[in-house]
Amino acid sequence: MQVTSNPYPVNKAYQKPTKATQNTDYVQQSFEQYSEQINTPQNGFDVRGKVNLVYLLKPQDITRLSDEHNFLADFNITQRSPEELEQQYTQKGLQRDVGTIIFVEGKAVASQNYDGAIYGQGPMADIFKQAGQDPEKIKQLVAQHFPDARVEFYAEGKGPTNAEVFELRYGENYEDFVREQVQSHRDQYLTDQIAAEEHYRRKLMFEQTPQTSVFSVDGQVVASRDEKGFVDAGQPLLNVADTKAIEREVLKELLRYSPERSPEDYQALLHEVFGEGVELTSYSTAQAPTRAEVYKLAETG
């Protein structure tokens, strides 16, 4: 057996993974309990009269992400397909990474890899930490503390496959386990894809909403309003305020959701904060720029 002198880091990843469906059930249950605690109304919260706390954000608190050309494309890149997951499990199962195994009543309770990783918990795993990579010391500690246990050493590349070690530890067929995990992942993967598509549709709808009123300060676009009264004000407004050394607290009323305000009412509020130079440009619904187009105007203004 080839042994190195590198100390073994502890790795608990070799515990049997929880089924994805069980995780999903737990998350759903936790979410429902949380929703009950905060009394979430069925149709969402009424935010009329509430203030958007974006005015508290300073430039150093904001991280700009790269341009999002296609949300679905980015999503697909970052998610493993069921086929990729199955291939990863299969390849991992064929590898022979385990160099030492401690058995109790025929069950593999702890093991260590050739690369130094220790799998298992409790005093059995502690033996590997105490003994380093000394086979004689490992056997001595096992015999001293666990006389009913036995330890086996394998030359590199000559030990059992990871799939065989899995079966020795959990008493479950590795192929059945992989099939179960892949199916659970397949179900969740489909759910995630549907959620991503819905998110993307909502994002597009939000960005394409016509903005019938556009507000600017000294030629810089700072906010816009749709025909339902929703005023979209954010970073451009904060930037102009910071340039003019206006205290953030003064901006609170500009970020309060009050759909009953007319465009002229909001222009008046801007005038109170910024003084002269506030302009309101009004459009018909058919000629109004989209929210995405207003964002671009604010960036280039």
Helices and strands as residue ranges (DSSP letters): H 20-37, G 53-56, G 59-61, H 71-78, H 82-94, E 98-104, E 107-113, E 118-119, H 123-131, H 135-145, E 149-153, H 162-170, H 174-207, E 213-217, E 220-225, E 231-233, H 235-243, G 248-255, H 263-274, E 278-282, H 291-300
